[in-house]
Amino acid sequence: MQSMKPSASLQKGYSNISVSSEGTPKRVYIKKSKYSVLAVRDKEQCERITDEIELYRLLEEGAEDIRAGRTRPFDIVMQELRMKINGEKL
């Protein structure tokens, strides 16, 4: 869901442009003349989007490791992790 607000809303105060995370995601576009110049989202939405971008970055980093051959057998990695958790030397 989205709404369109005139740029004068910024001058009238925060309550005129605030967005709510209740229910469906909402964004507010601030327009000047006939064009949107700013999009406002609530904090939770921004954090979710930032987290998704970071996840995609990590997935791409992992895919690059696979392409470059920087991989190790799963069973060996798990064995090393178990040893580390149990405080054993590798």
N, C-alpha and C positions, 0 to 999 in steps of 0.2 A: 504494500500500500504506500502511496506517496501523496504529497500535497505540494502545492505551489504557493509561495508567499512572496509579496513584493519586498524589495530591498528595504523599504521604509520600516518593515517589521523589526529589523535590527536596531533601529533607533528607538522603537517603542518599548523594547525590553525583551528579556530572555523568554518570558512566558508566551510571547507571540510566536516563537520559533521552536520551542521545546518539542522533543519527540519522545514517544513512550515505547517501552519494550513490551508492554502488556498486549497480549494477543498477537496479531500479525506484525511482522517487522514493518517498520515505518521509516520513511525518509522524507525530509522536507527539502525542496529545492527553493533557493532564494533567487529571484529573477530581478534583473535590471533591464528596463525597457521590455523587450519581448523575449529576452534570452536568459536561460539559466546560467548563473555565474557561481553558484555555491551549492553543495549538497551537504546536508546535516543528517547525521545518524546518531542513535543513542550509544552510550559507552559500551554496552554489552555487544552490540552489533560490530562496533569497531574492533573490539578485542577478538571476537570470533573470526572476523575477516583477517586480522593480523595473524592469528594462530593458524588459519588455513594456509596463508601465504608461506609461513615458516614451515609447515608440514610439506607443502609442495617443494620448497627449496631443499629440505632434507631428503625427500624422495628422489629428486633429481641428482643430488649428491651421491646417493646410494646407487642410482642407475649408472652414473659416471664411473663409480668404483667397479661395478660389474663389467662395464665395457672395457675398462683398463686392466681387468684381470686381478684387481685387488680384492680377492675373496678368499675365504678359508672354509673348510668343511664344518658344517653345523655341529656335528657331534663333538669335534675337538673344541670349538668355542664354548659349547655348553659344559663340557668337562672342566675347562679352565674357569668358567664362571662359578661352578659348584665348588671348586677348590678355593677360589677367592672368597666366596661367601663363608665357607667353613674355616677360613684362616690358614689354609694349607699353602705351602710354598709350591710354586709352579716348577 
